[in-house]
Amino acid sequence: MKTIAPSRLLRNAFIADAAASGAIAALHLLISGEQAGSMAATLGLPVPLLEGTGIFLALYALLLVVLARSRAVWSALAWFIVLGNVGWAALSGVLLATGVLAPAPLGVAYVIVQALGVLVFAGIEWRGVQVSLPTARPSARAREGLAGGHAG
């Protein structure tokens, strides 16, 4: 698989995305709890949606931290993160536009602001992937030395 050495921009974007996603995950899990069900009602968002997205975002944030700390990242995975963010924002808009979700006005604003933030991350990560350099592949001679246990 083709790998890239994540640029500083991409690493920082992954960390910022992880921080935002982690915070939103905590918020979703907090407001979907029994004690805070009234907050979910204030937003007009279904508790199962908040719980599910909270769990997903917590795992996603963990993945982003791992990627940000990696010396090499599969380029396909980096692009998947970018496209996933675009997809998240698009799906948020579709859910609101089609009436599948019927949140309260505060919930509509919450979903829109979150979608716009995700698009910002997608744009920064897109640029970060573009400026990341491909990882160097070892030469044939280096591979022979590694495989054969060459002692100098």
Solvent accessible surface area in square Angstrom, and as a share of the most:
residue,aa,sasa,rsa
1,M,167,0.74
2,K,120,0.51
3,T,31,0.18
4,I,8,0.04
5,A,38,0.30
6,P,9,0.06
7,S,21,0.13
8,R,197,0.72
9,L,70,0.35
10,L,0,0.00
11,R,70,0.25
12,N,86,0.44
13,A,5,0.04
14,F,0,0.00
15,I,82,0.41
16,A,46,0.36
17,D,5,0.03
18,A,6,0.05
19,A,69,0.53
20,A,34,0.27
21,S,7,0.04
22,G,28,0.26
23,A,65,0.50
24,I,40,0.20
25,A,2,0.02
26,A,62,0.48
27,L,69,0.34
28,H,8,0.03
29,L,73,0.37
30,L,123,0.61
31,I,6,0.03
32,S,9,0.06
33,G,30,0.29
34,E,178,0.80
35,Q,178,0.79
36,A,23,0.18
37,G,27,0.26
38,S,85,0.55
39,M,78,0.35
40,A,2,0.01
41,A,76,0.59
42,T,70,0.41
43,L,7,0.04
44,G,29,0.28
45,L,10,0.05
46,P,60,0.38
47,V,53,0.30
48,P,100,0.63
49,L,60,0.30
50,L,2,0.01
51,E,73,0.33
52,G,39,0.37
53,T,24,0.14
54,G,0,0.00
55,I,99,0.50
56,F,105,0.44
57,L,10,0.05
58,A,44,0.34
59,L,114,0.57
60,Y,30,0.11
61,A,11,0.09
62,L,112,0.56
63,L,67,0.33
64,L,0,0.00
65,V,55,0.32
66,V,84,0.48
67,L,11,0.05
68,A,6,0.05
69,R,191,0.70
70,S,28,0.18
71,R,208,0.76
72,A,50,0.38
73,V,3,0.02
74,W,136,0.48
75,S,15,0.10
76,A,64,0.50
77,L,45,0.23
78,A,0,0.00
79,W,86,0.30
80,F,142,0.59
81,I,7,0.03
82,V,7,0.04
83,L,117,0.58
84,G,37,0.36
85,N,9,0.05
86,V,66,0.38
87,G,36,0.35
88,W,62,0.22
89,A,9,0.07
90,A,58,0.45
91,L,104,0.52
92,S,14,0.09
93,G,37,0.35
94,V,77,0.44
95,L,41,0.20
96,L,39,0.19
97,A,91,0.70
98,T,87,0.51
99,G,48,0.46
100,V,107,0.62
101,L,19,0.09
102,A,91,0.71
103,P,20,0.12
104,A,31,0.24
105,P,117,0.73
106,L,96,0.48
107,G,0,0.00
108,V,52,0.30
109,A,48,0.37
110,Y,44,0.17
111,V,14,0.08
112,I,80,0.41
113,V,103,0.59
114,Q,25,0.11
115,A,12,0.09
116,L,103,0.51
117,G,29,0.28
118,V,23,0.13
119,L,78,0.39
120,V,92,0.53
121,F,37,0.16
122,A,4,0.03
123,G,37,0.35
124,I,69,0.35
125,E,0,0.00
126,W,119,0.42
127,R,118,0.43
128,G,0,0.00
129,V,9,0.05
130,Q,85,0.38
131,V,61,0.35
132,S,10,0.07
133,L,126,0.63
134,P,88,0.56
135,T,38,0.22
136,A,100,0.78
137,R,178,0.65
138,P,67,0.42
139,S,68,0.44
140,A,59,0.45
141,R,205,0.75
142,A,45,0.35
143,R,125,0.46
144,E,122,0.55
145,G,26,0.25
146,L,141,0.70
147,A,93,0.72
148,G,63,0.61
149,G,60,0.58
150,H,143,0.64
151,A,94,0.73
152,G,113,1.08
